[in-house]
Amino acid sequence: MQTFEFELEYLLTKLESLETTTTPSWGEMSAQRMVEHLCDALYMSCGIGAFELEVPEDRLEKMQLFLASDKPMAQNIRVSFAKADTPLRNDDMEFALDEFATAFVDFMEKYEENPSFTALHPYYGNLDFEKWNQLHAKHFAHHFKQFGLID
């Protein structure tokens, strides 16, 4: 398996190889929708948006242990807060990639400026920077595999 780096330069290099017409190995998202979906995840980790916990609190410890594991996210997973048919908000892939870069920098700066900040994820509860990094790395790798950007 290819190494997955949660660093902006690496992520952009991979994402820039996407074509608007690239089709996923599974799922219904278009390539541009997937990039915007990754932006949405970065926004969530900055506390942007109103979300509620969707799993029982007594399952959070187990859910968070999954983040630190080598286990990949399941293919074709459906969650209430991410719909494949969400309308695109950018005119094209280039603008979506610009939004991604900005969202990634905002995420890093948010936690650099406030290291004790936490934000709610509907399945994993309140996460700090370390846990969000684990989640983003696992989530991004999931979608990079989906679109053939990594093995």
Long-range contacts (C-beta under 8 A, 24 or more apart in sequence): 1-150, 1-151, 2-150, 2-151, 4-137, 4-140, 4-141, 4-144, 4-150, 6-133, 6-136, 6-137, 6-140, 8-101, 8-104, 8-105, 8-108, 11-100, 11-104, 11-140, 12-97, 12-100, 12-101, 14-144, 14-149, 14-150, 15-97, 15-100, 15-149, 16-97, 17-149, 18-93, 18-147, 18-149, 19-93, 20-92, 20-93, 22-147, 22-148, 24-146, 24-147, 25-145, 25-146, 25-147, 25-148, 26-75, 26-76, 26-146, 27-75, 27-76, 27-84, 27-146, 28-84, 28-85, 29-84, 29-146, 30-88, 31-93, 31-147, 32-88, 32-90, 32-92, 32-93, 32-96, 33-84, 33-86, 33-88, 34-143, 34-146, 34-147, 35-93, 35-96, 35-97, 35-99, 35-100, 36-86, 36-88, 36-89, 36-90, 36-96, 36-99, 37-82, 37-86, 37-143, 38-100, 38-103, 38-139, 38-140, 38-143, 39-96, 39-99, 39-100, 39-103, 40-82, 41-135, 41-136, 41-139, 42-100, 42-103, 42-104, 42-106, 42-107, 42-136, 43-103, 44-81, 44-119, 44-120, 44-121, 45-107, 45-110, 45-119, 45-121, 45-127, 45-132, 45-135, 45-136, 46-106, 46-107, 46-110, 46-119, 47-110, 47-117, 47-119, 47-120, 51-81, 51-120, 51-121, 51-122, 52-120, 52-122, 53-120, 53-122, 53-125, 54-80, 54-122, 54-123, 55-122, 55-123, 55-125, 57-125, 60-124, 60-125, 63-123, 63-124, 63-125, 64-124, 64-125, 64-127, 64-131, 67-124, 67-131, 67-134, 67-135, 67-138, 68-134, 72-138, 72-141, 72-142, 72-145, 73-138, 73-139, 73-142, 75-146, 79-122, 79-123, 80-122, 81-122, 107-132, 107-136
